[in-house]
């Protein structure tokens, strides 16, 4: 969250592509990526809460589930 603001538009386009490619995704979805020389590679898509949820909660200072609901 706000870690790589220079990639905001690229990540926004990426999540839209993921949502189109995998219909039915709903709620919290974790997407692991690798950025190498400006290229973004999707490593894994987790349609569930992952350990990153804990860090997200700390960064937002709010329970992300509240935002989903």
Helices and strands as residue ranges (DSSP letters): G 5-7, H 8-21, E 30-36, E 39-46, H 52-60, H 64-68
